[in-house]
Amino acid sequence: MEEASKRKTLKRPSPAEAEAESAGAVLQGVRDQLLRERADFENYRKRIDREKAEWNWKSRAETLQQLLPVLDNMDRALELLNFKETPPDWSKGVAMVHQQFLEVLGRLGLEEIEAEGASFHPGEHEAVSVVHRPELEENRVVQVFEKGYRRKGKILRPAKVSVNRLSAG
């Protein structure tokens, strides 16, 4: 008898209730799909932002690398002006243009790598010659042949230097 009373208490859902339950399941599926689509779009947006930043960095780095020979030649011109007799206004004008060029490159993130007198670092310096000077420390940069530069911590061009070695070999 108890079984019969249990069967009577378990009631079948009405067609309206069944339809509401089915609609609730469909709604939950749509919500889940919407959340997945939203997450996919957010991941896409983040990937595009990363790619955009990387492209921006690479394009600026390439531009700066193209301008480094111009900067080298301006440095050479300033050195030459110090050794030749040139009109002071002309020398001053070239120095001002050089300074302005350095400021623009600095705003683009260009930084000169410390070289002369610094400790030799293979990631920042390229040793093109070795000298033996007992009065100087081991692995000390003695002379800079070509300045090196970095942008936001990444090397654009290593400095070409001469390094002091105390020991042979």
N, C-alpha and C positions, 0 to 999 in steps of 0.2 A: 503494500500500500504506500509506503513511503516513496517508492520509485514512481508510482503513478502521480503522487502529489508533486514530485520534483519535475516531472515532465510537464505538468500543467503550469508550473511557475516559469519554466523556460519558454519563452514566447518567441515566436518567429517575428522578425522585423516586418513592419508593414512595407508596402512598396515605396512609400514616400521616404521612409527611414533608410531603406536600402539604396534608394537613389541619392539621398543626401550623403550617405557613407561613401558611395562610389564617387560622387562629385568631390568630396573631401580628399579622397585618395588622388584623384586627378589634380586637384589644386596643390596638394603636397608635391606631386611630381613636377608640376610647373614651377613651383617655388624652388625646388632643388635644381632644376634646369637653369632657372634664372640666376641662382647663386653661382653655379658652375660657369655660366657665361660671363657673369660679372668678374669672377676670379680670373678667367682666361683673358678678359679685356684688360684687367689691371696688370697682369703679367706682361701682356703685349705692350702696354703703355710704358712700363718700366724698362723693358728690353729696348724699345725705341729711344727712350731717354738716354740709356747707356750708350747705344750705338751713335746717337747724335753727339753726345759728349766726346766719345772716342773719335768720331769723324772731325769734330771741331779741333780737338787736340792735335790730331795728325795733320790737318791742313795748316794750322798755325806753325807746327814744328817744321813742316816742309817749307813754308814761306820763310821762316827764320833761317833755315839751312841755306836757302838760296841767297839770303842777304848777308851771310857771314863773310863771303869773299869781298863784298863791298865794304864792310866794316874793317876787314883786314887792310884793304887798300887805303881807307881813310886814316887808319893808324899809321901806316907807312908814310903817307903824305905829311902827317903832323910831325913825325920824326924827321923827315927830310927838311921840313920848314925850319926846324931848330938848327940845322947845320948849314943852311944856305942863307945868304942875305936876301931877304924878301921884305917887301913893304910891311910894316907892322899891322896896318889895317887889313891887309890880305891874310896874313897869318891869323889874326884875331877872328876874321870872318870864317875861315876854314875851321878853326877851333870851335866856334859857336855852332856851326852846322854839325860838326862831329858830336858835340854835346847834345844837341837836339836829337840827332839820330839815336844816340845811346838811350836817351829818355824814352823815345818811342819804342825801341826794342825792349826796354825794361818794362814798359806798360804791357807789352805782349808776353811778358814772363821770362825774357832772356836774362840769364845770370852768368857772369864770367866765373869760370872755375879757378879757384886759387891755385897758383902753380909755383912761381919763383919763390924759393926759400921754404916751401912746404914739404912735408913728407910725401914721398912717392906713393901714389895709389893707382894700381893697374886699371881700375875701373874708370878713373878720371884722367889719367895721364898715359901717354904713349911714349915710351923711351925710344928716342931715335939715336941717342949716343950715350956713352958712359965715360965719365972722367974719374981720375983718382986724385983727390985732394984731401990729404990727411987732416987738415985744419977744419974740415966740415964733417958733419954727421953722416953716417951710412944712410943710403936711400933718400938723401935730400936732393930736391930739384935745384939744379945749379943754374940752368938757363932755359928760357922758353923760346922755342922757335916759332910756334904758332899757338895762339890762345885757344883755350877750350871753353865750351859753353854748355849750359844745361837749361832745361825749362821744366819747372815744377818737379825737380828732383831727377828727371830723366836726362841722360847725356845726349846732346845733339852732336857734339864733336869733342873728342878728348883733346887735351892740350898736348902738343908735341914738345917734348922736353929732353934735356940732358940731365942724367942722374949721377950722383956721386956714389962710387963703390970703393970701399976701403980694402976689401979683400979681392984677390985675383980670382977670376972664374965666375 
